[in-house]
């Protein structure tokens, strides 16, 4: 059995990205030596911390 973790993650979220988006992610992975999951977690944290600066009512058409 695997080792017990202090903060286990049970939820899996998948998404589709374009080839260009994937290339951007791979570049970030190479520069930061982080996994896609770590990069996406940081992106979620950044968005959450700055959410009030975004106007949810104004969506691009």
Backbone as CSV, one residue per row, in Angstrom:
resi,resn,N_x,N_y,N_z,CA_x,CA_y,CA_z,C_x,C_y,C_z
1,UNK,0.834,-1.181,0.000,0.000,0.000,0.000,0.882,1.248,0.000
2,UNK,0.373,2.349,-0.544,1.134,3.592,-0.600,1.283,4.233,0.762
3,UNK,2.190,5.175,0.826,2.412,5.864,2.104,1.267,6.829,2.405
4,UNK,1.035,7.046,3.674,-0.018,7.971,4.104,0.497,9.398,3.950
5,UNK,-0.316,10.254,3.427,0.062,11.653,3.241,-0.684,12.519,4.227
6,UNK,-0.046,13.631,4.562,-0.660,14.558,5.506,-1.913,15.195,4.910
7,UNK,-1.836,15.616,3.652,-2.974,16.239,2.967,-3.278,15.461,1.690
8,UNK,-3.963,14.334,1.809,-4.212,13.536,0.607,-5.147,14.265,-0.355
9,UNK,-4.936,14.033,-1.645,-5.785,14.642,-2.668,-6.565,13.522,-3.338
10,UNK,-7.879,13.587,-3.248,-8.729,12.538,-3.780,-9.464,12.941,-5.048
11,UNK,-9.528,14.226,-5.325,-10.315,14.705,-6.447,-9.451,14.865,-7.688
12,UNK,-9.936,14.316,-8.789,-9.238,14.431,-10.060,-10.080,15.297,-10.973
13,UNK,-9.456,16.301,-11.559,-10.129,17.167,-12.521,-9.321,17.094,-13.809
14,UNK,-9.982,16.811,-14.909,-9.275,16.768,-16.185,-9.835,17.853,-17.089
15,UNK,-9.014,18.276,-18.031,-9.458,19.298,-18.973,-8.722,19.116,-20.292
16,UNK,-9.330,19.596,-21.334,-8.707,19.541,-22.651,-8.036,20.880,-22.921
17,UNK,-6.861,20.819,-23.517,-6.131,22.032,-23.891,-5.663,21.895,-25.330
18,UNK,-5.434,23.024,-25.961,-4.940,23.015,-27.341,-3.460,22.636,-27.344
19,UNK,-2.937,22.356,-28.525,-1.510,22.066,-28.645,-0.675,23.249,-28.153
20,UNK,-1.117,24.460,-28.480,-0.391,25.666,-28.061,-0.393,25.802,-26.536
21,UNK,-1.543,25.559,-25.912,-1.626,25.631,-24.446,-0.728,24.573,-23.805
22,UNK,-0.714,23.385,-24.387,0.142,22.310,-23.867,1.617,22.700,-23.968
23,UNK,2.002,23.323,-25.081,3.380,23.776,-25.262,3.752,24.819,-24.209
24,UNK,2.814,25.723,-23.920,3.063,26.729,-22.875,3.286,26.043,-21.532
25,UNK,2.444,25.073,-21.218,2.584,24.344,-19.959,3.917,23.601,-19.896
26,UNK,4.310,22.975,-20.995,5.578,22.247,-21.014,6.764,23.191,-20.824
27,UNK,6.672,24.391,-21.404,7.734,25.388,-21.209,7.825,25.786,-19.746
28,UNK,6.674,26.019,-19.116,6.653,26.381,-17.697,7.207,25.228,-16.860
29,UNK,6.838,23.998,-17.215,7.338,22.827,-16.487,8.870,22.769,-16.544
30,UNK,9.435,22.986,-17.730,10.890,22.940,-17.893,11.579,24.037,-17.091
31,UNK,11.001,25.253,-17.130,11.617,26.389,-16.442,11.517,26.280,-14.928
32,UNK,10.415,25.716,-14.435,10.182,25.690,-12.990,10.483,24.347,-12.342
33,UNK,10.657,23.312,-13.157,10.849,21.947,-12.651,9.665,21.503,-11.791
34,UNK,8.461,21.934,-12.179,7.232,21.568,-11.469,6.346,20.736,-12.380
35,UNK,5.472,19.960,-11.774,4.523,19.160,-12.541,3.363,20.043,-13.014
36,UNK,2.621,19.524,-13.984,1.436,20.252,-14.452,0.462,20.446,-13.294
37,UNK,0.318,19.423,-12.446,-0.592,19.543,-11.304,-0.165,20.684,-10.387
38,UNK,1.129,20.780,-10.094,1.611,21.866,-9.232,1.375,23.228,-9.877
39,UNK,1.629,23.321,-11.180,1.415,24.586,-11.894,-0.058,24.970,-11.854
40,UNK,-0.942,24.002,-12.077,-2.372,24.295,-12.067,-2.848,24.671,-10.664
41,UNK,-2.294,24.018,-9.631,-2.661,24.406,-8.256,-2.260,25.851,-7.985
42,UNK,-1.054,26.237,-8.435,-0.616,27.625,-8.243,-1.504,28.589,-9.017
43,UNK,-1.936,28.196,-10.209,-2.828,29.042,-11.003,-4.166,29.240,-10.288
44,UNK,-4.677,28.163,-9.693,-5.937,28.255,-8.938,-5.758,29.162,-7.728
45,UNK,-4.650,29.012,-7.020,-4.381,29.869,-5.855,-4.286,31.330,-6.276
46,UNK,-3.582,31.595,-7.389,-3.444,32.963,-7.876,-4.804,33.549,-8.240
47,UNK,-5.594,32.792,-8.990,-6.910,33.273,-9.399,-7.798,33.523,-8.184
48,UNK,-7.765,32.605,-7.225,-8.578,32.762,-6.015,-8.182,34.008,-5.238
49,UNK,-6.876,34.254,-5.134,-6.393,35.417,-4.387,-6.732,36.718,-5.095
50,UNK,-6.881,36.677,-6.425,-7.114,37.892,-7.203,-8.502,37.953,-7.817
51,UNK,-9.382,37.077,-7.402,-10.707,36.967,-8.007,-11.490,38.271,-7.939
52,UNK,-11.347,38.997,-6.849,-12.097,40.243,-6.689,-11.719,41.286,-7.737
53,UNK,-10.540,41.157,-8.327,-10.105,42.118,-9.345,-10.757,41.843,-10.696
54,UNK,-11.313,40.649,-10.852,-11.971,40.289,-12.093,-13.455,40.591,-11.975
55,UNK,-14.056,41.042,-13.078,-15.489,41.308,-13.086,-16.195,40.110,-13.689
56,UNK,-16.818,39.277,-12.859,-17.458,38.066,-13.379,-18.614,38.361,-14.335
57,UNK,-19.162,39.574,-14.311,-20.275,39.931,-15.182,-19.828,40.215,-16.608
58,UNK,-18.544,40.591,-16.786,-18.073,40.955,-18.133,-17.317,39.787,-18.745
59,UNK,-18.039,38.993,-19.505,-17.443,37.860,-20.220,-17.257,38.234,-21.680
60,UNK,-16.149,37.834,-22.234,-15.925,38.087,-23.658,-16.863,37.208,-24.472
61,UNK,-17.431,37.766,-25.495,-18.394,37.024,-26.319,-17.694,36.200,-27.372
